[in-house]
Amino acid sequence: MRLVTVYLTFIYFNYYQCQKASLKCQEYGKAVYVQKESPTLTTISKVNNVSECGIVSVPLIVGGELASEKEFPHMAVIGFGLSPDAELKWDCGGSLISELYVLTAAHCLESRQLGPSQKIRFGILRLQDTSSNLQERLVTKRIPHPEHKSPLKANDIALIQMDQPIIFTPSVRPACLSVNDIRPGNKALATGFGKVTYEAESGSESLMKVTLTIYSNDKCEKILPAKETIRNTMLCAGKLSGGKDTCQGDSGGPLQTVLKDPYCMYSIAGVTSFGKFCGFANAPAIYTKVSSYVSWIESVVWP
């Protein structure tokens, strides 16, 4: 009887926790719409909710394509340096998941070569973009998963708290957290400003997108080097024939799918973690599986 009670408590706790993320997903979905006044000939003005969805109907970073304006409004790029006032190197990605928090990889909190993460930018398609869509925030708190032990690759997930809330616009708004596992064979989109070839000396100046296939962990363990253990808290994705992949500089960025409900919202299934090569045959990349960490994320972001 005691075992049954403990089991039911566990199920209830996890259901309740995932409910937080699901409710926030619905709430943030409202930011897809903006209120616009319709021109009329009467003295009574009419205000309509107008969709500002930027997702391309057929979603087409190695082997990738240029992203479009408002297509990935949750996409964040993280700048590193010895201080916020220093010249920063934009070298990791992330996902806006609330007004104050960005989801990224634990190894993206600080760089041995560049220093700590200092600033985050949103709403841009090019790293040097200074358009009115740009929003920039200071990093105030770096929160690695409590079980992450650098330089090990397990639990490579983290949260960054910003100094000020983000203002939701058609170009900058949160994505949802994936509360369910994504199945092998399904497709997902990866985005980032990383290298577009393995040999490239620096990352892409423009935001790139690429469609990848999810593979079973068993299949990937047979392909990747024996020393790489793929845990059940990880996802394996890529294109086994080569040509499509994430690369250096894409770390921390989202592996995402488009939701049917709420309209025009993405679900973050994975966080770009590591890979051996970029775009090579039989060399898929590994992503931290977000659904395994929803309870921890909720405890920090929406306690």
C-alpha positions in Angstrom: 0.0 0.0 0.0 2.8 2.4 0.9 4.5 1.7 -2.5 1.2 2.6 -4.3 0.9 5.8 -2.3 4.5 6.8 -3.1 3.9 6.0 -6.8 0.7 8.0 -7.0 2.4 10.9 -5.2 5.2 10.8 -7.8 2.8 10.8 -10.7 0.7 13.7 -9.2 3.9 15.7 -8.5 5.2 15.3 -12.1 1.8 16.1 -13.6 1.5 19.2 -11.5 4.9 20.4 -12.4 4.4 19.9 -16.1 1.1 21.8 -15.8 3.1 24.9 -14.9 5.0 24.7 -18.2 1.9 24.0 -20.2 0.0 26.9 -18.6 2.8 29.3 -19.3 3.0 28.0 -22.9 -0.7 28.9 -23.4 -0.1 32.3 -21.8 2.9 33.2 -23.9 1.0 32.0 -27.0 -1.1 35.2 -26.7 2.0 37.3 -27.6 1.6 36.0 -31.2 -1.2 38.6 -31.6 -1.0 42.4 -31.5 -4.0 44.7 -31.3 -4.5 46.9 -34.3 -7.3 49.4 -34.9 -9.3 48.9 -38.0 -10.0 51.9 -40.2 -13.7 52.6 -40.2 -16.0 55.3 -41.5 -17.9 55.5 -38.2 -16.9 57.3 -35.0 -16.6 53.9 -33.2 -13.1 52.4 -33.7 -12.7 48.7 -33.8 -9.7 46.9 -32.4 -8.7 43.5 -33.8 -6.2 40.9 -32.7 -3.8 40.4 -35.6 -1.4 37.5 -35.9 2.3 38.5 -36.3 3.4 34.8 -36.8 6.7 34.6 -38.6 7.0 30.8 -38.9 7.5 29.6 -42.4 4.8 27.2 -43.4 7.3 24.5 -44.6 10.3 24.7 -42.4 13.2 24.1 -44.5 24.7 25.0 -38.9 25.9 23.1 -41.6 23.7 22.5 -44.6 21.3 25.1 -43.2 19.4 28.1 -44.6 19.0 31.7 -43.5 16.2 32.3 -40.9 13.5 34.8 -41.6 12.4 37.8 -39.5 10.2 36.8 -36.6 10.6 33.1 -37.5 12.4 32.2 -34.2 11.5 35.0 -31.8 12.8 33.0 -28.8 16.3 32.7 -30.2 19.0 34.2 -28.0 22.7 34.7 -28.6 25.1 34.9 -25.6 28.1 37.2 -25.4 31.3 36.4 -23.5 34.0 38.6 -22.0 35.8 39.7 -18.9 33.2 42.4 -18.2 29.9 43.6 -19.7 31.8 46.6 -21.1 34.5 44.6 -22.8 34.3 43.7 -26.5 32.2 40.6 -26.4 32.4 37.4 -28.4 29.0 36.0 -29.3 29.7 32.3 -29.0 26.6 30.4 -27.7 22.9 30.3 -28.3 19.9 30.0 -26.0 16.1 30.1 -25.8 13.9 32.7 -24.2 11.5 30.8 -22.0 10.0 33.6 -19.8 10.3 37.3 -19.2 13.5 36.9 -17.2 15.1 33.5 -18.1 17.0 32.0 -20.9 17.5 28.2 -21.3 21.0 27.2 -22.5 23.8 24.6 -22.0 25.7 24.5 -18.8 29.0 24.7 -20.7 27.7 28.0 -22.1 27.8 29.9 -18.8 31.5 30.5 -18.9 34.3 30.1 -21.5 37.8 29.3 -20.5 39.2 31.4 -23.3 36.7 34.2 -23.4 35.4 34.6 -19.8 31.9 34.5 -18.3 28.6 35.1 -20.2 27.9 38.8 -19.9 25.1 39.8 -22.2 22.2 38.3 -24.2 20.7 39.6 -27.4 17.3 38.9 -28.9 15.3 39.8 -32.0 18.2 39.8 -34.5 19.0 37.9 -37.7 22.6 39.2 -37.8 25.1 39.4 -35.0 25.8 43.1 -35.6 22.1 44.0 -36.1 21.1 47.3 -34.5 17.5 47.4 -35.7 14.6 48.4 -33.6 13.8 44.7 -33.0 17.0 44.2 -31.0 16.7 43.8 -27.2 19.8 43.3 -25.1 20.0 42.3 -21.4 22.8 41.8 -18.9 23.4 38.5 -17.3 22.8 38.7 -13.5 22.7 35.0 -12.5 24.2 31.9 -14.0 22.4 28.7 -12.9 23.8 25.4 -14.0 21.9 22.2 -13.4 22.9 21.0 -9.8 24.1 17.7 -11.1 26.3 19.0 -14.0 30.0 18.4 -13.4 32.2 20.2 -15.9 33.8 19.1 -18.2 31.5 16.0 -18.2 28.6 16.1 -20.7 25.8 14.8 -18.5 23.1 17.3 -17.4 24.5 19.9 -19.8 21.7 22.4 -19.2 21.5 25.7 -17.5 19.4 28.8 -16.9 20.5 32.5 -17.2 18.6 35.2 -15.3 18.6 38.7 -16.8 18.7 42.1 -15.2 15.4 43.3 -16.7 12.3 41.6 -18.1 12.0 41.2 -21.9 9.3 43.2 -23.6 7.3 40.8 -25.7 7.1 41.8 -29.4 6.4 40.0 -32.6 10.2 39.6 -32.9 11.0 38.6 -29.3 8.8 36.2 -27.3 9.2 32.9 -25.4 9.1 29.4 -26.6 7.4 26.5 -24.8 9.1 23.7 -22.9 8.7 20.2 -24.3 7.0 18.1 -21.5 6.9 14.9 -23.7 9.7 13.0 -25.3 10.2 13.4 -29.1 10.2 10.1 -30.9 12.9 8.7 -33.2 12.1 9.3 -36.8 10.5 12.7 -36.1 12.0 15.9 -37.5 13.2 18.9 -35.5 14.7 22.3 -36.3 18.0 23.5 -35.0 19.0 27.2 -35.1 22.2 29.1 -34.3 25.0 31.5 -35.3 27.7 28.7 -35.3 30.1 27.6 -37.9 28.6 26.6 -41.3 31.5 24.3 -42.1 33.8 22.3 -39.8 36.8 24.0 -41.3 35.4 27.6 -40.8 37.5 29.8 -38.5 34.4 31.6 -37.0 30.7 31.4 -36.7 28.0 32.6 -39.1 27.2 36.3 -39.0 23.5 35.4 -39.8 21.0 33.2 -38.0 20.8 29.8 -39.7 18.2 27.0 -39.5 18.4 23.3 -40.4 16.0 20.4 -40.3 17.3 17.3 -38.5 16.1 13.8 -37.9 15.8 12.3 -34.4 17.6 9.0 -33.9 17.3 6.4 -31.1 20.0 6.6 -28.5 20.8 2.9 -29.2 21.4 3.7 -32.9 23.7 6.6 -32.1 25.7 4.7 -29.5 26.6 2.2 -32.3 27.8 5.1 -34.5 29.6 7.4 -32.1 32.9 6.7 -30.4 32.8 4.0 -27.7 33.8 6.5 -25.0 30.6 8.6 -25.6 27.8 7.4 -23.4 24.4 8.6 -24.5 22.1 8.8 -21.5 18.3 8.7 -21.5 18.5 12.5 -20.7 20.0 13.1 -24.1 18.7 13.3 -27.6 20.6 12.3 -30.8 19.8 14.2 -34.0 21.4 14.9 -37.4 21.6 13.5 -40.9 23.5 10.2 -41.1 24.3 10.8 -44.8 26.0 14.1 -43.7 25.6 17.7 -44.8 23.2 18.9 -42.0 24.2 19.5 -38.4 24.9 22.0 -35.7 28.5 23.1 -35.1 30.8 25.1 -32.9 29.0 28.3 -31.7 25.6 26.7 -31.9 26.0 25.2 -28.4 23.1 26.1 -26.0 20.7 26.8 -28.8 17.4 25.2 -29.3 16.3 21.9 -31.1 12.7 22.7 -31.6 9.4 21.6 -33.1 6.4 23.6 -34.2 3.3 23.2 -32.0 -0.2 23.0 -33.4 -1.6 24.5 -30.2 -0.9 27.2 -29.2 -0.7 28.7 -32.6 2.7 29.8 -33.9 4.6 28.5 -30.9 7.7 26.3 -30.8 8.4 23.6 -28.3 12.0 23.3 -27.2 12.9 19.6 -27.3 16.6 19.8 -26.9 19.6 22.0 -26.0 22.6 21.8 -28.3 25.3 20.0 -26.3 28.1 18.3 -28.2 29.2 16.5 -31.3 32.4 15.1 -32.8 32.3 16.7 -36.3 30.0 19.1 -38.1 27.9 17.7 -41.0 30.0 14.6 -41.5 28.3 11.3 -42.4 27.5 9.0 -39.4 28.3 11.8 -36.9 25.0 13.1 -35.4 25.1 15.6 -32.6 23.9 15.2 -29.0 21.3 17.5 -27.4 20.2 17.7 -23.7 16.6 16.4 -23.6 14.5 19.2 -22.1 11.5 16.9 -21.1 13.9 15.3 -18.5 14.5 18.6 -16.8 11.1 20.4 -16.8 10.6 20.0 -13.0 14.0 21.6 -12.3 13.3 24.4 -14.8 9.9 25.2 -13.3 11.4 25.2 -9.8 13.7 28.0 -10.8 11.7 30.0 -13.3 8.1 29.7 -11.9 8.6 28.6 -8.2 
